[in-house]
Structure formats: C-alpha cells, structure tokens
Amino acid sequence: MKIYLNGQLMPTKCSNLLELIRHLALGDKRYAIEFNSRIIPKSRLEYTTISEFDRIEIIHAVGGG
C-alpha cells in the first residue's frame, strides 16, 4: 500500500503507526505524529491502523543551543 509520509508518497508494509515508527528507527527519539490531521498520542500508536493513502506527518525534536 502507499501512504503520504511528510508530504511524500511512499510504499509501506506497516499495518499500524507503531510498526511505521519502528521501521523508521524513531523509537528512542522524541517525536510527534499527525495522522490524517489528528495528533496521535504515543499510547495509541499500536492501535492506529494505516490504510491506503493516509497522510502521516512525523515531527521530531532536535536538541541544540
């Protein structure tokens, strides 16, 4: 299936947001997810299924000073 990730159409075999985060190796990083215009809490990632052409925005925090 194909999804929009940060505005780019891409193929994925992931069935939920937690699988996508693991696939992108973001597990130990600070991030926020917008899924079809809704912010998804990390506690709901496993239960949020991905469907064809869903729009997912992932924003990760960058430290520095």
DRENKOL-545280 format. One record per residue (C-alpha): z, x negated, y negated; residue in one letter. Coordinates in steps of 0.001 Angstrom, whole numbers, plus 500000, padded with zeros to 6 digits. Layout:
<sites>
SITE       z       x       y  sese
SITE       Z       X       Y     A
...
</sites>
This chain:
<sites>
SITE       z       x       y  sese
SITE  500000  500000  500000     M
SITE  499647  498948  496361     K
SITE  502217  499126  493579     I
SITE  502325  498133  489940     Y
SITE  504818  495302  489507     L
SITE  505414  494335  485893     N
SITE  502087  495905  484984     G
SITE  500030  494153  487683     Q
SITE  498595  495965  490690     L
SITE  499700  494201  493871     M
SITE  499806  494894  497603     P
SITE  503155  495162  499365     T
SITE  504519  495957  502802     K
SITE  508020  496606  501434     C
SITE  509324  500117  502036     S
SITE  512199  500119  499525     N
SITE  513356  498265  496422     L
SITE  515875  496091  498275     L
SITE  513118  494749  500537     E
SITE  511000  494026  497460     L
SITE  513851  492122  495773     I
SITE  514369  490064  498933     R
SITE  510622  489433  499224     H
SITE  510560  488171  495630     L
SITE  513653  485978  496319     A
SITE  515637  487520  493462     L
SITE  518780  488283  495470     G
SITE  521029  485729  493773     D
SITE  519610  486201  490261     K
SITE  520609  488616  487505     R
SITE  518023  491351  487112     Y
SITE  517455  494990  486210     A
SITE  514895  497326  487756     I
SITE  512987  500161  486160     E
SITE  511345  502339  488790     F
SITE  508856  504927  487532     N
SITE  510567  504931  484104     S
SITE  514128  505180  485503     R
SITE  516734  502415  485696     I
SITE  517908  501984  489289     I
SITE  521434  500650  489938     P
SITE  521657  497824  492471     K
SITE  523748  500065  494713     S
SITE  520694  502354  495122     R
SITE  518011  499725  495847     L
SITE  518142  500187  499621     E
SITE  517804  503961  499268     Y
SITE  514931  503956  496778     T
SITE  511693  504122  498745     T
SITE  508440  502723  497431     I
SITE  505243  504773  497507     S
SITE  501614  504028  496698     E
SITE  501047  503220  493004     F
SITE  504724  503322  491999     D
SITE  505451  501473  488765     R
SITE  508198  498883  489004     I
SITE  509402  496647  486189     E
SITE  511806  493824  487000     I
SITE  513558  492085  484146     I
SITE  515669  489047  484919     H
SITE  518178  487401  482655     A
SITE  517556  483847  481539     V
SITE  520522  481742  480506     G
SITE  520456  479121  477834     G
SITE  521700  478359  474441     G
</sites>
